[in-house]
Amino acid sequence: MKRIDSSPQVSWSCVLPMLAAVAVAGCSRSGPSPAGRPAQAPGLAEPSQAERLAYAGEVVAAFDARDRAKVDSLIDWRTLVDAGTESLGISENERSEIFQGVRNSVSGEHGFAGQMIAASAQGGSLRLLGERKRQGKTVLLFRMTYPVDKGGLCYYEYVPRRFPDGKLRAADIYIYLAGEFLSEILRRLMLPMIADRSRTILDRLVTGDQDFVRDFPRIGQAGKLVSQGRSAEALAIYRTLRPGTLENKAVLLGRLRAAQEVDEKDYMAVMDDLQKLFPNDPCLDLIAIDAFLLRKDFAGALGAIDRLDRSVGGDPYLDVMRASVHELQGDHRAAFESARRAVEREPTLRDAHLVLLTFGLEQKDHGEVLARLKDLHDRFGLSFDDMEHEEEYADFVKSPRYADWLAYLKDQAKPASAKPADGPPSKR
């Protein structure tokens, strides 16, 4: 197994394909505040802590099992659609038709649940970080990460409620990388469908929303081009959109993703627009890390990580990101301490072990390399069969610790009955 690049990245694939599935959505400056409001779902009971934690376990289990139908069933899409169409003056029949259209759109492989499962298939990990309060409601904060060789980080806040059938489902989900609730995102999807039915509704929309509705086909086309790897063509489309559309946050995020693949200058210009238009938006610190690193502003990147850490109430994975920034700075000791702290806070955090392995290889700390290899083998089943042919491991292979590693592997291959009984737990 090769040493891998652990430079911090956010996972656009967690959000942008989902936004494309709902035809790219977001909030303009005239829309909801950056803090957002979850779908209200009046009359639904807030479950007990035990019920919430059991529900969180279902979410993670469905993700790990790559059960798209189960992931999807743990979200109440009707509540989200009702919230998105509130105050738009449509009939119940129209709302039901729109719900069915949205349901068909998001239930496929490119919908929300489909993208969650795709993340799992690529080696992603979903973990409950804990509970917190938002708008006076208790929400469940999840972290999704990809392996460090793929890069990626997302946060989701599920708002669980008990529905009349007695089951718990999410009445809404706050998506950090989008900086808003899923109900707000769906509202943007539904606006073009609703406005297409009623000129009166279109005329009632603010200018930014009107521009968005009129540009909707081209926004969808640009999103598809980005997903196909044709980002230069997508950028050309983004540049032709109306002024109000260009101030739409989700459109800016789509343009940012396209520019990231094509044009660093345009990428930085979009980042500047986001910071100017949405200065207090919670998604900015998450997406700004890459921008700071492009400028080699390591202090800025660390500051963004610190603010994000406070925003989510503390996350050991952000110590992995700090370690990567310190490594780019050339501060190997700070990188080691950050990664070590991440392992201490969350021993099952594979990325932290990988960063420590990289550190041990670079510093020729063969004892540290051996310890990390054992942890990665035992905890995560990682194989290092080809290290004799990898330049990064050359010094380790020449060291006495390599013989210890081979002896360890030989011992692990023995049948369980042939191994000595376990002693007391290691204090290491």
N, C-alpha and C positions, 0 to 999 in steps of 0.2 A: 504494500500500500504506500503510495507516494505521500510525501508531505504536501499539505495543501494550503492554498491562500485563504486566509481568514479575514480579509479586509471587510469592514462593516458594510453591509448592504441592507436596504429594506426590500421586502418582497413585493414588487409590483404585481407579480402573478397572483398574489392573494386577492388583489382588488380589481385591477384593470380588466381582466377577462370577465369578471363578474359584472363590472360596469358595462362592458360591451354587451353582455347577455341581457342587461336591462337597458341597452342602447345608450350607454354613457349618461351619467347623471351627476348632480352636484348641487351646490347652492350658490346663487348670485349674491351680491352684496345686499340686495333688497330682500333676500330670503331670511331663513332662520338665523339666529345668532350662532357664533361658532360653538357655543356650549351645547346648543341643540336641545330638543325636547323629545323624549321617547313617546311612542304611541301610547295614548292614555289608557285605552282598554278599560273604560269605566265598568265597575261592578265585578271585576275579576279580583279574586283574593290573592294576596301576597302569601306565598307558601312559607312554611317554617324553615328554619335553617337546615334541619335534617333533610327535609324534602328538596331544598335547593341543592344541597351537596349530592344527594342521590341523583338528581337531574343532571348535574355537572358530570357525574360519573357516566351517565348514559351518553352524553355528548362526546366525551373522550373515547368511550368504548366504541361508539359508532364510527368515529374518525379512525381509530386504530384498526377496526375491522373493514374499513373502506366500504361501509354500507351506506351508499348514497341515499337510498330511500329512507333509512332510519335518520340520517342527519337532517334530511328535508322534513321529516315528520315531527321533529323536535322544534320546528318554527311554525308559528301560526300566521300563515300568509294572508288570511282574510283580515285579521286585525291590522296588519301592515297596510293592506290596500284601503281599508276603511279610513285609516289615519291619513293616508296620502290623498284621498279624494274628499276629505272633510272640507266643507265650506266652498266647494267648487260648483255647487248648485246642480248636481246630476241626480237622476232618479235611481231608485234601488235596482231597477232592471239594468240600467246602464252600468251601475257599480258592479253588479254580478257578472255582466259580460266582460268588463275590464278585468275583474278578478280572474276570470277563466283565462284570458289572454296572458296576464302576468304569470299565472300559475304554470301555463304551458311553457313560457319563456324561461322561467327560473328552475324548472324541474329537470332540465336536460344536463348533459355533461358539462356545458359551459356556464351553467347557472351557479348559484352560491354553493349549494351542496356539492355539485360536480367539481367545482374548483377546490373545495376542501378535500375531496377524495383524491383529486389529482396531486395535491400537495402531499398527502399521505403516501401515495404511490411513489413519489420522488424521494421518500425518506424523511418527510416532514414530521414534526412532533407537535402535538397539541397538549398543553398543560394548563390546569387551573391554577392561577396565581393567588386567588382568594376572592373575598367579597368586599364590596365597597358601596358607598351611597352615591347616587346621581339623581338629581331632581327629587330628593327625598325618598327615592326608591332603592331597594337593595338590588344590586346587579352582580353578576358573576364575571370576573375578569379572566380571560383566557389569553395565553400567549401561543402563537404558532411560529415555529422556526423551521428552516430548512437546514440540511447539512451545510457545514461551512464551505464546502467546495462548490455548492450551488448558491449559497448566500440567501438571506431573506429573513425578515422579521415582521410579524403582524400582531396586533392586539385586537381583541374583540370583547365587548361587554354585552353579555346576554341579559335580558330583562325577563326572568322567568315568572310566569303567572299560572295559577290553577284555573283551568277552563271548566265550563259547565259539565263536560264529560268526565271530570275528575282528573284529567291528565295535565301534566305540566308541559308547557311549551313557551318558547320565547315570544313575548309580545312585541319585541323590538330588539335590534342588535346595533350597538354603536361600534363603528369600524374606524379605528384610529387613523389608518392611512388615508381614508376618505375624509376624515374629520367631521363625520355626521352619522346620524342614525340611518339604518336601512330604510325606514319608512320615508325619510326625506329623499333618499336616493330614488326610491320607487316613485315618489311624486313626480320627479323629473321625467321618468319613463312615461308616466301616464299623461302628462300634460299634452304631448303631441297627439295622443290618441283621443283625448277629450276635446281638444281644440279643433281637431279635424271634424268632430261631430257638431260643433257649435261655434259659429263666428262670434257670438256674444261672449262666450267664455274667453276666447282668444283676445278680444278687445279689452276684457277686464284685467288681463295680466299686465304686470309691470313690464317696462321696456326690455329689461334683460331677459325675462321669461319669454316674451314675444320673439325676440331674436333667437333664443334657443330653439323654440318650436319651429321657426322658419328654417333654421340651419340643421334641424334634426337629421335629415337624410345624409347630409355630408359629414356630420359628426359620427354617425354610425359607420359610414364608409371609411373614415379615418381610423376608427377603432379597429375595424377588421384588417386594414392594411398593417397596422402596428402588430396585431396578433400573427400576421403572416410574415413578419420580418421585413416588410416594405416600408420602413419608417421614413425614408426620404420622401416617398410619395405622400405619406400621411402628413408630414410637415407642410408640404405644399398646399394641401387642403386646409389645414389649420390656419394658414396665413390669409385665406380668403374669407374667413368667417366674419360675421357682423360684429361691431364693437361690443355690444352687450353680451354676445356669446363668448367673446374672448376674455371677458371678465368672470365667466362662470368657472368656479373652482374645479369641477370635474373635467371640464375642457382643458383648463390649464394643466391639470395632472396628466391628461392624455397627451398633451403637447410636450410636457416634460419628459414623459417616457419615450416619445418618439425622438426628441432632441438628444436624449441620453445616448441613443444608438448612433446618432449622425453628426451632431453639431454642438460642440462644447460651448461655443459662444451663445447659441440660441438657448441651450440648457441653462446657462447662468442667467440669461435675460428672463426666462420664465420663472426661475427661482426668485429673482428680484421682484417680479410682478406679484407672485404669491405672497411674499413678505410684505409688500406694500398694500395689497388689497385685503389680506387676511392676517393682520399682524399678531392677533392673539389666538389664532387657530391651533388646536392641539395637534394637528397632523404635521405642522411645519417642522417641529424639532425632529420628528421621525424621518422626514424626507430631506431635511437640511444637512444631515450628517455627510452624505455623499458630496453635496455641493461644497461644504467646508474642506473636505479632503481633496477635491479637485483643485481648490485654491491653495492647498497645502497649509490651510489654517487649522492646525492641530488643536490649538486652544479653543477655537470656535467649535470644532467637532466634539471635543470633550465637554464643552459647555452645553451643547445640544443634548448630549447623552445624559448629563446630570439633570437637565430640566425634564427630559423624558422620564428618567428614573423617578423623579418626584411626582410627575404626573400619574404614573401607574402605581405609585405607592411602594416602589422597590422591586427590582427584578434582577436576580443573579446573572441572567444572560447579558445584561448591559455591562457587567464586569468583563465579559468576553469581548465585547465591542471596545471597551476601554483598553483592554490588553492589545487589541489589534492596532488601535491608534497609537499607543505608546511604542509599539514595535515599529510602526512607520516613522515615528519620531527618532528612533534609534535608542530609546530609553528601555533597554532590555530588562532591567531590574523592575521598573514600574510595570512593564508588561507581565512579568512573572508574578508579581504580587497581585495584580488584578485577576489573572487567571486562577491563581491559587485561592483567592477569596471566593471566586465563583464556585469552585469545586467544594469548598467548605460550606458554602451556603446551599448548594444544590448538587450533591454528589453524583446524581444521575445525569448531569448536564454534559453530554458527550463532547460538545464543541469546546468546553473548557479543558477537558482532558487532551483534546487534539492540540489546543494552543500550547499547553504545557509540554506536550511531546515535541512540538516544533521548537519551543524554547530550549529544551534539553538537547536537541540535535544541534542547534546553532551554537550553544554554549559548550558543547561536548561534555555535558553533565550526564554521563552514561548511567549513573544510578537513577537519575530522574527519568531518563528514557526507558529503562527497564520497568520502573514503577508504572509509568503511563501505559506501556505496552501490555502489562498484566491487567491493568484496570480496563483498558479498551477491549482486550480479549475476553475477560470474564464478564464484564457488565454489558457489553454491546455486541459481542460475537464478531469483532473485527479481525480480519486475517492479515498477516504481514508476511506472506509466503515469499514475496519477491524482493525482500529488502537487500539480499546479497547483490542484487543487480541494480540497486538504486544508489546514486551518488550521495544523496543526503544521509544515507545510513553507513557510508563507508567507514568512518571512524568508529562508529558503534560496533560494526561487524568485526573490526580488528581488536576490540577491547575484550577483557575477560567477561564483561557483563553479557556479551553475546552468547558465550557458552552457557551462562546461567539461564538465558532466555530459551536456548534450545533444550536444556535440561527441564525447564519448567513446562515447555510444550510437550515433551515426552511424558512427563508425569501426568499432565492433564489428559493425555490420550489413553492412559490406563483405564481399565474398567473400574467402576466405583468400588467394587469389592476388594480390589488390589491396592487401594489407597489407604494410608493410615487414617485413623479416626481424627476428626477435626479437634483442634485445641481451642483454647479460649479465643475470643474475638481479638483481632489485631488492634493495637493501640495507634497504629500509624495514621 
